[in-house]
Amino acid sequence: MNNRTRAVKLLQTAHLRQTDPRTAIIEALLDADRPLTQEQIAECIGVSAPNKTTIYRTLMSLVEKGLIHKAYLEERTWHFE
């Protein structure tokens, strides 16, 4: 199963609507071998990345649902995994 399919299944399990930003953010985190910052997530997604506000709000909703968590704070920047 590829990471895009895993991302979709995670959203379905959490009863969250499947949107392109949510799927892309989860997929970027699944592809990563370490926790990522909001900016690193945007870089992983590339030119189709949503704006910073959308990424932040999506990350917070995914944390709230327990799909991802804040890993640590380094230099005043949260990392997510």
N, C-alpha and C positions, 0 to 999 in steps of 0.2 A: 504494500500500500504506500503510495507516495504521500508527501507531506501536505499537498493540497487536499487530497481526499481525507487525510487525518484531521486537517483543520475544519473541513466541512462537518465531519462527524462530531468533533468536539463542540461546535456551535449547536448542532442538533441536540446533542446530549444536554446542553445547558439551556435549551429552549430559547436560543437567541436566533434572530433573523440572520440569514446568511447574506452579508453584504461584501462587496469587493474589498473595502478597507479592512474589515474584520478578518476576512479570509487571508488577505495578504500579510497582515501583521502576525497572525498566528503562524502562517507558513514561514515567515522570516525567522521567527523565534524557534520553530522546529528545525529549520535548516542550520541554525547557529550552533557552534560548539561551546559557546559561553554566553553568559547574560549580556544583553545589549541595552544601550541607552536609546532614548527616543530618536535621537539623530542617527544612530547606527541602523535602527530599524528602517528609517526613511531611505538611507543609502542602500540597504539591501533590497528594498522594493524597487528603487530606481525612479525613472521619470514619471511613472504612474502613481507614485506615492501620494497619499492624501496630505493636506497641510498639517502643520504641527499641532494645531488645536484638535483636529479630528483624530490624529494619532494619540494624543494625550487622553482625550475623552474615551477613546476605544480601549486604550490600555487600562484606564481606571475601571471601566465596565467589566473588562475581562478579569481584573483582579477581584472585583466585587463578586463575580460569579464563581471564583475559584479556579478558573482555567489557567491563569498564569499567576505569578507572584513577583513582588518586588524582592530582588535578590540582595542588594546592598546599595548603600549610598557612598559614592566616591566623588570627592571634589564637588559636593553639592548637586550631584546628578544621580538619579535613580537608575538602576539597571534592572531589567526584567528578564524572566525566563519562564 
